[in-house]
């Protein structure tokens, strides 16, 4: 695994169309969109390992809706 060099990826569900997005934390630019959370998680996990970054996801439902969690 690559040493973490800083930065974090964010996985969250987009309200407008229900797609899951992957983007850099603090950025408005979307790197890639997916139909399912599982697809987004698989993509971001591999990318985070390769680039030495962390991953967080924003809960889309339940009592933690809108809150960040480690992915």
C-alpha positions as CSV (number, residue, x, y, z in Angstrom):
1,X,0.0,0.0,0.0
2,X,1.2,3.5,-0.8
3,X,2.1,5.8,2.1
4,X,-0.7,8.3,2.7
5,X,0.3,11.7,1.3
6,X,-2.7,13.6,2.5
7,X,-6.1,14.2,1.1
8,X,-9.3,12.3,1.2
9,X,-11.9,11.0,-1.3
10,X,-15.6,11.6,-0.6
11,X,-18.3,9.2,-1.7
12,X,-21.9,10.5,-1.5
13,X,-25.3,10.2,-3.2
14,X,-26.3,13.0,-5.4
15,X,-29.8,14.2,-4.7
16,X,-30.6,15.4,-8.3
17,X,-30.4,12.0,-10.0
18,X,-29.6,9.5,-7.2
19,X,-26.2,8.6,-8.6
20,X,-23.2,7.9,-6.3
21,X,-20.3,10.3,-6.8
22,X,-16.6,10.2,-6.0
23,X,-14.7,13.4,-5.5
24,X,-11.8,14.9,-3.6
25,X,-12.9,16.2,-0.2
26,X,-13.4,20.0,-0.3
27,X,-13.8,20.0,-4.1
28,X,-17.0,20.4,-6.2
29,X,-15.5,18.5,-9.1
30,X,-16.8,15.0,-9.5
31,X,-14.2,12.4,-10.5
32,X,-16.7,9.7,-11.5
33,X,-20.4,8.7,-11.0
34,X,-21.9,5.2,-10.3
35,X,-25.4,3.7,-10.2
36,X,-24.6,1.8,-7.0
37,X,-22.7,2.5,-3.8
38,X,-20.9,-0.8,-4.1
39,X,-19.5,0.2,-7.5
40,X,-18.4,3.6,-6.1
41,X,-16.8,1.9,-3.0
42,X,-14.8,-0.6,-5.1
43,X,-13.5,2.2,-7.4
44,X,-12.5,4.6,-4.6
45,X,-10.9,1.9,-2.5
46,X,-8.5,0.9,-5.3
47,X,-7.9,4.6,-6.2
48,X,-7.2,5.6,-2.6
49,X,-4.7,2.7,-2.1
50,X,-2.9,3.7,-5.4
51,X,-2.8,7.4,-4.5
52,X,-2.2,7.1,-0.7
53,X,-5.4,8.9,0.3
54,X,-8.2,8.1,2.8
55,X,-11.9,7.6,2.1
56,X,-15.0,8.9,3.8
57,X,-18.6,8.5,2.8
58,X,-21.7,10.5,3.6
59,X,-24.6,8.4,4.9
60,X,-27.6,8.7,2.6
61,X,-30.3,7.3,5.0
62,X,-31.0,6.2,8.5
63,X,-30.3,8.1,11.8
64,X,-26.8,9.1,10.5
65,X,-28.1,10.6,7.2
66,X,-25.8,13.4,6.1
67,X,-23.0,12.6,8.5
68,X,-19.6,11.4,7.5
69,X,-18.3,8.0,8.2
70,X,-15.0,6.2,7.4
71,X,-15.4,3.9,4.4
